[in-house]
Amino acid sequence: MYLTEEQLAAIKEALNVQRDAILYKSQSWIEDDFEPEVKGDEADIANSEGIALTLDRLQSRDIRLLKKLEEAIRWMDDEDFGYCENCSDEIGFKRLLARPAARMCIECKQNQEQVERGYYHPRRRKPRNEEDEI
């Protein structure tokens, strides 16, 4: 594995911080328990329903991210942690620190997003050293 013990500890800390933030936010949503308006004029009711839909979307997004973070915590124990599941290159410490649940290197992720958006133009991979350029 190319990551040092200190780097792994930093990534694990970032995972736990993100996980705790989502759990805290979820707990506050449960306590607040937003209910859409049923009284008032049409604009108030529509605005209230829009807020409720947005909150539901955000909660769903956080639940998906929480599952990815839990999966990443388990993945850290594997010897293939930190390697792109698409091309097997190193994902990179800075990327894993910023997005600990990342399973692809930045190039593969950008290519995947372009395919999803329908304008795929493959990026040329940067050589790791001068020998790769030849």
C-alpha positions as CSV (number, residue, x, y, z in Angstrom):
1,M,0.0,0.0,0.0
2,Y,1.3,3.4,-0.9
3,L,-0.3,5.3,2.0
4,T,1.6,5.7,5.2
5,E,0.1,5.0,8.6
6,E,-0.2,8.8,9.3
7,Q,-2.1,9.3,6.0
8,L,-4.4,6.4,6.8
9,A,-5.1,7.9,10.2
10,A,-5.9,11.3,8.7
11,I,-8.2,9.7,6.1
12,K,-10.0,7.7,8.9
13,E,-10.4,10.9,10.9
14,A,-11.9,12.7,7.9
15,L,-14.3,9.8,7.4
16,N,-15.4,9.9,11.1
17,V,-15.8,13.7,11.0
18,Q,-18.0,13.5,7.9
19,R,-20.0,10.6,9.3
20,D,-20.5,12.4,12.6
21,A,-21.6,15.6,10.8
22,I,-24.2,13.7,8.8
23,L,-25.5,11.9,11.9
24,Y,-25.7,15.2,13.8
25,K,-27.6,16.8,11.0
26,S,-30.0,13.8,10.7
27,Q,-30.7,14.0,14.5
28,S,-31.5,17.7,14.2
29,W,-33.9,17.0,11.3
30,I,-35.7,14.4,13.4
31,E,-36.0,16.9,16.3
32,D,-37.2,19.7,14.0
33,D,-39.7,17.5,12.1
34,F,-40.8,20.0,9.5
35,E,-44.4,19.7,8.5
36,P,-45.7,21.4,5.3
37,E,-48.4,24.1,5.7
38,V,-51.9,23.1,5.0
39,K,-53.5,26.5,5.8
40,G,-52.9,29.8,4.1
41,D,-52.9,30.9,0.5
42,E,-51.7,28.8,-2.4
43,A,-48.3,30.5,-2.5
44,D,-47.6,29.7,1.2
45,I,-48.7,26.1,0.8
46,A,-46.6,25.6,-2.4
47,N,-43.6,27.2,-0.8
48,S,-44.0,24.9,2.2
49,E,-44.3,21.8,0.0
50,G,-41.2,22.9,-1.9
51,I,-39.2,23.1,1.4
52,A,-40.5,19.7,2.4
53,L,-39.4,18.2,-0.9
54,T,-35.9,19.8,-0.7
55,L,-35.5,18.5,2.9
56,D,-36.4,15.0,1.8
57,R,-34.0,15.2,-1.1
58,L,-31.2,16.4,1.2
59,Q,-32.0,13.6,3.7
60,S,-31.8,11.0,1.0
61,R,-28.5,12.4,-0.3
62,D,-27.1,12.2,3.2
63,I,-28.3,8.7,3.7
64,R,-26.5,7.6,0.5
65,L,-23.3,9.4,1.5
66,L,-23.5,7.8,5.0
67,K,-23.6,4.4,3.4
68,K,-20.6,5.2,1.2
69,L,-18.7,6.4,4.2
70,E,-19.5,3.2,6.1
71,E,-18.4,1.2,3.1
72,A,-15.1,3.3,2.9
73,I,-14.4,2.5,6.6
74,R,-14.7,-1.2,5.8
75,W,-12.6,-0.7,2.6
76,M,-9.7,0.8,4.6
77,D,-9.0,-2.7,6.0
78,D,-8.5,-4.1,2.5
79,E,-5.1,-4.0,0.9
80,D,-6.6,-2.4,-2.3
81,F,-7.7,0.7,-0.4
82,G,-6.6,3.8,-2.2
83,Y,-6.4,2.3,-5.6
84,C,-8.9,3.3,-8.4
85,E,-11.4,0.6,-9.0
86,N,-11.4,1.4,-12.7
87,C,-7.7,1.7,-13.7
88,S,-6.0,0.5,-10.5
89,D,-3.8,3.6,-10.2
90,E,-3.4,5.3,-6.9
91,I,-6.3,7.6,-6.0
92,G,-4.1,10.1,-4.2
93,F,-3.9,11.2,-0.6
94,K,-5.3,14.7,-1.1
95,R,-8.4,13.3,-3.0
96,L,-9.0,10.6,-0.3
97,L,-8.6,13.2,2.4
98,A,-11.1,15.5,0.8
99,R,-13.5,12.7,-0.3
100,P,-12.7,9.6,1.8
101,A,-15.4,7.6,0.1
102,A,-13.8,8.1,-3.4
103,R,-13.4,4.8,-5.3
104,M,-11.9,6.3,-8.5
105,C,-8.9,8.5,-9.3
106,I,-9.8,12.0,-10.5
107,E,-9.3,11.2,-14.2
108,C,-11.6,8.2,-14.2
109,K,-14.2,10.1,-12.2
110,Q,-14.1,13.0,-14.6
111,N,-14.4,10.6,-17.6
112,Q,-17.4,8.8,-15.9
113,E,-19.1,12.2,-15.2
114,Q,-18.6,13.2,-18.9
115,V,-20.1,9.9,-20.1
116,E,-23.1,10.5,-17.7
117,R,-23.6,14.0,-19.2
118,G,-23.2,12.8,-22.7
119,Y,-20.1,14.6,-23.8
120,Y,-17.3,12.2,-23.2
121,H,-13.8,13.2,-24.4
122,P,-11.3,10.8,-22.9
123,R,-8.5,12.6,-21.0
124,R,-4.9,11.6,-21.7
125,R,-3.3,10.2,-18.7
126,K,-0.3,12.1,-17.4
127,P,2.8,10.0,-17.3
128,R,4.1,9.2,-13.8
129,N,7.7,9.6,-14.7
130,E,9.9,10.4,-17.8
131,E,10.2,6.7,-18.7
132,D,6.4,6.5,-19.3
133,E,6.6,9.4,-21.8
134,I,8.6,7.3,-24.3
